[in-house]
Amino acid sequence: HGGEDYVFSLLTGYCDPPAGVSVREGLYYNPYFPGQAIGMAPPIYNEVLEYED
């Protein structure tokens, strides 16, 4: 599946589903995951981290 490129895409590829696509409750849309719905919550997103620099 692409090794480290797949892992990077999987961890950073979470986004809102496109219009007309619904994802069951408890799942998250990720176009890089087979089936595009994954049970693992997004581990990284912009509002979580604050840098003091």
C-alpha positions in Angstrom: 0.0 0.0 0.0 2.9 2.4 -0.2 4.6 1.9 3.1 5.5 5.2 4.9 3.6 7.2 2.2 0.4 5.4 3.0 0.9 5.8 6.8 1.5 9.6 6.3 -1.5 9.9 4.1 -3.7 7.9 6.5 -2.7 10.0 9.5 -3.0 13.4 7.8 -5.8 12.7 5.3 -8.9 13.1 7.5 -11.4 15.5 6.1 -15.1 16.2 5.8 -16.8 13.7 3.4 -17.8 15.1 0.0 -21.4 16.1 -0.7 -23.6 13.1 -0.9 -21.4 10.8 1.1 -22.5 9.9 4.6 -20.3 8.2 7.3 -21.9 6.2 10.1 -21.6 7.6 13.7 -18.3 6.7 15.3 -16.5 6.6 12.0 -14.4 9.3 10.3 -14.0 10.0 6.6 -10.5 9.4 5.2 -10.1 8.9 1.5 -6.8 7.0 2.0 -8.4 4.3 4.1 -10.0 1.3 2.2 -13.7 2.0 2.3 -13.0 5.6 3.2 -14.5 5.3 6.7 -12.2 4.5 9.6 -13.0 4.0 13.3 -9.7 5.6 14.5 -10.3 9.3 15.4 -8.0 11.8 13.7 -4.8 11.9 15.7 -3.6 15.3 14.4 -5.5 18.4 13.5 -4.7 22.1 13.6 -6.6 23.2 16.7 -5.0 20.7 19.0 -1.4 22.0 19.0 -0.1 25.3 20.1 3.4 26.4 19.6 5.1 29.2 21.5 7.3 30.3 18.7 
